Amino acid sequence: MREVGYCAMTTKHYDVAVVGAGVFGAWTALELARRGKSVVLLEAYGPGHSRSSSGDESRIIRMGYGADEIYTRWSMRSLVKWKELFAATHNEALFQNTGVLWMAAAGDPTLRATREVLRRCAVKFRELDQPALASKYSQVGLENISEGIYEPESGVLMARRAVAATVTEAVRLSVDYRVAEVGPAGNTGRLSCVNCSNSGEPFSAEQFVFACGAWLGKIFPDILGPRIFVTRQAVFYMSIPGGDGRFGPQALPTWLIQNDECYGMPDLESRGLKVALDRHGEPADPDTQSRLVTDAEIAEMRDYVKRRFPALADAPIAETRVCQYENTSNGDFLIDRHPEMRNVWLVGGGSGHGFKHGPAVGAYVAGQLVGGEAPEPRFSLASKKTLQKRTVY
Ligand SMILES: Cc1cc2nc3c(=O)[nH]c(=O)nc-3n(C[C@H](O)[C@H](O)[C@H](O)COP(=O)(O)OP(=O)(O)OC[C@H]3O[C@@H](n4cnc5c(N)ncnc54)[C@H](O)[C@@H]3O)c2cc1C
């Protein structure tokens, strides 16, 4: 078999080179190190940097996934592992147990499916009817909402710092972390080495994991260009009126209203009420898209906040972010070998819901590389279509 990548004068040959230190790559490196593998983790900018999908302050960890039980189970597993990591590294505040509240119209099929799966998986939850929602959450506009599910043990991961903590732990377990932008990897043969595009420094390994988020389609344009749909996503933090405790985590949980395609979080660390649309935005390029919100995005968010949080209708916008989802055709993750380069793994397609699953993804990838774990067909490259039809939320 042809070897790709001429490796001149590498000082060390690794078991695995992981490219990308977002949440998927960081946990993959950590889980491989825990299994005794020698690992180099190569990242162009920094763990959880501000243009990566893992780079915002916060990400929801919830157990509800409609009928998609696999993600409920992965989320349960991941929450345990996040908490273990945070406890072991004295970072307990990186998980904020705000609770998660789903709100929907009467008879909502996703809420019904969520209830069934949570019951089956023995996840704690409470059901709320309209009067209960209205008396407990009078700060929320409940138009078209008649029922809710509350997950008391779920909450928020403080995202970019959680990724940094994961990388720190991986380094403690002897992972070599290097700031290096990896150049093109080719598309056939056995990969023996990747080169850093600025310095030309080579890194050689037995196996390679490309966990490059929205950049995956640029690195593998032939197979992933048409299969990873990168979309622009704007996030707003609304200022809270002075002395008003109704939007803090003691009064308001993290919330999702899927019919609105919207979600948000209480005023964590005094940054304001976080509100964002989960609806896919315009196609985006992670290198060149503007990180400033547009007037149209502001107007849409203002209308929404006025409807659901009337007390914040005129609240100043404290902060904004523009990030990107790296969607697969239906929202299932991509975790599979490259079809031509059999020692290369493609890991990504977090599709707007991947962050919480970092620990489960890392363990799964490590299991695949080390051997012995059965592959999940939903994560295969073969299941990824070139037309988008989202089914996983
Ligand atoms: C606005 C928004 C809200 C979200 N909300 C949630 C939520 O509430 N809960 C949830 O669970 N998930 C959520 N997600 C999804 C989640 O954040 C992502 O699925 C997850 O962070 C993806 O992680 P990743 O490691 O695959 O990608 P990234 O975090 O983008 O990491 C990829 C890394 O690869 C590096 N890289 C790329 N190319 C190269 C190269 N050539 N050489 C070296 N390094 C390279 C990049 O610099 C980057 O650091 C949200 C996403 C967004 C954008």
The ligand as an SDF file (V2000), in Angstrom:
LIG
                    3D

 53 58  0  0  0  0  0  0  0  0999 V2000
  -23.9680   28.1500   18.9610 C   0  0  0  0  0  0  0  0  0  0  0  0
  -23.7780   26.6990   19.3130 C   0  0  0  0  0  0  0  0  0  0  0  0
  -24.5110   26.1610   20.3680 C   0  0  0  0  0  0  0  0  0  0  0  0
  -24.3360   24.8350   20.7230 C   0  0  0  0  0  0  0  0  0  0  0  0
  -25.0060   24.3490   21.8070 N   0  0  0  0  0  0  0  0  0  0  0  0
  -24.7540   23.0980   22.2530 C   0  0  0  0  0  0  0  0  0  0  0  0
  -25.3140   22.6640   23.4850 C   0  0  0  0  0  0  0  0  0  0  0  0
  -26.0080   23.4180   24.1730 O   0  0  0  0  0  0  0  0  0  0  0  0
  -25.0160   21.4030   23.9020 N   0  0  0  0  0  0  0  0  0  0  0  0
  -24.2310   20.5690   23.1730 C   0  0  0  0  0  0  0  0  0  0  0  0
  -24.0320   19.4400   23.6140 O   0  0  0  0  0  0  0  0  0  0  0  0
  -23.6670   20.9660   22.0020 N   0  0  0  0  0  0  0  0  0  0  0  0
  -23.9080   22.2070   21.5370 C   0  0  0  0  0  0  0  0  0  0  0  0
  -23.3240   22.6600   20.3780 N   0  0  0  0  0  0  0  0  0  0  0  0
  -22.5340   21.7280   19.5590 C   0  0  0  0  0  0  0  0  0  0  0  0
  -21.1340   21.5510   20.0570 C   0  0  0  0  0  0  0  0  0  0  0  0
  -20.6090   22.7520   20.5640 O   0  0  0  0  0  0  0  0  0  0  0  0
  -20.2520   20.9960   18.9370 C   0  0  0  0  0  0  0  0  0  0  0  0
  -20.8900   19.8800   18.3510 O   0  0  0  0  0  0  0  0  0  0  0  0
  -18.8900   20.5710   19.4620 C   0  0  0  0  0  0  0  0  0  0  0  0
  -18.2950   21.6170   20.1860 O   0  0  0  0  0  0  0  0  0  0  0  0
  -18.0020   20.1420   18.2970 C   0  0  0  0  0  0  0  0  0  0  0  0
  -16.7130   19.8790   18.7920 O   0  0  0  0  0  0  0  0  0  0  0  0
  -15.5490   19.4540   17.8060 P   0  0  0  0  0  0  0  0  0  0  0  0
  -14.4120   19.0750   18.6730 O   0  0  0  0  0  0  0  0  0  0  0  0
  -16.0520   18.4700   16.8220 O   0  0  0  0  0  0  0  0  0  0  0  0
  -15.2420   20.7710   16.9470 O   0  0  0  0  0  0  0  0  0  0  0  0
  -14.4600   22.1220   17.3430 P   0  0  0  0  0  0  0  0  0  0  0  0
  -14.7830   22.5490   18.7120 O   0  0  0  0  0  0  0  0  0  0  0  0
  -14.7220   23.1070   16.2500 O   0  0  0  0  0  0  0  0  0  0  0  0
  -12.9510   21.6990   17.3400 O   0  0  0  0  0  0  0  0  0  0  0  0
  -12.2520   21.4050   16.1510 C   0  0  0  0  0  0  0  0  0  0  0  0
  -10.8300   21.8550   16.3470 C   0  0  0  0  0  0  0  0  0  0  0  0
  -10.0360   21.3910   15.2680 O   0  0  0  0  0  0  0  0  0  0  0  0
   -9.0480   22.3650   15.0200 C   0  0  0  0  0  0  0  0  0  0  0  0
   -8.5240   22.2100   13.6710 N   0  0  0  0  0  0  0  0  0  0  0  0
   -9.2210   22.2840   12.5190 C   0  0  0  0  0  0  0  0  0  0  0  0
   -8.4150   22.0800   11.4740 N   0  0  0  0  0  0  0  0  0  0  0  0
   -7.1620   21.8750   11.9660 C   0  0  0  0  0  0  0  0  0  0  0  0
   -5.9090   21.6320   11.3850 C   0  0  0  0  0  0  0  0  0  0  0  0
   -5.7450   21.5440   10.0580 N   0  0  0  0  0  0  0  0  0  0  0  0
   -4.8420   21.4600   12.1940 N   0  0  0  0  0  0  0  0  0  0  0  0
   -4.9640   21.5440   13.5430 C   0  0  0  0  0  0  0  0  0  0  0  0
   -6.1360   21.8000   14.1400 N   0  0  0  0  0  0  0  0  0  0  0  0
   -7.2350   21.9630   13.3710 C   0  0  0  0  0  0  0  0  0  0  0  0
   -9.7970   23.6790   15.1870 C   0  0  0  0  0  0  0  0  0  0  0  0
   -8.9240   24.7780   15.4180 O   0  0  0  0  0  0  0  0  0  0  0  0
  -10.6940   23.3720   16.3720 C   0  0  0  0  0  0  0  0  0  0  0  0
  -10.1170   23.7880   17.5960 O   0  0  0  0  0  0  0  0  0  0  0  0
  -23.4610   23.9950   19.9860 C   0  0  0  0  0  0  0  0  0  0  0  0
  -22.7250   24.5460   18.9250 C   0  0  0  0  0  0  0  0  0  0  0  0
  -22.8680   25.8800   18.6030 C   0  0  0  0  0  0  0  0  0  0  0  0
  -22.0480   26.4520   17.4880 C   0  0  0  0  0  0  0  0  0  0  0  0
  1  2  1  0
  2  3  1  0
  2 52  2  0
  3  4  2  0
  4  5  1  0
  4 50  1  0
  5  6  2  0
  6  7  1  0
  6 13  1  0
  7  8  2  0
  7  9  1  0
  9 10  1  0
 10 11  2  0
 10 12  1  0
 12 13  2  0
 13 14  1  0
 14 15  1  0
 14 50  1  0
 15 16  1  0
 16 17  1  0
 16 18  1  0
 18 19  1  0
 18 20  1  0
 20 21  1  0
 20 22  1  0
 22 23  1  0
 23 24  1  0
 24 25  2  0
 24 26  1  0
 24 27  1  0
 27 28  1  0
 28 29  2  0
 28 30  1  0
 28 31  1  0
 31 32  1  0
 32 33  1  0
 33 34  1  0
 33 48  1  0
 34 35  1  0
 35 36  1  0
 35 46  1  0
 36 37  1  0
 36 45  1  0
 37 38  2  0
 38 39  1  0
 39 40  1  0
 39 45  2  0
 40 41  1  0
 40 42  2  0
 42 43  1  0
 43 44  2  0
 44 45  1  0
 46 47  1  0
 46 48  1  0
 48 49  1  0
 50 51  2  0
 51 52  1  0
 52 53  1  0
M  END
$$$$
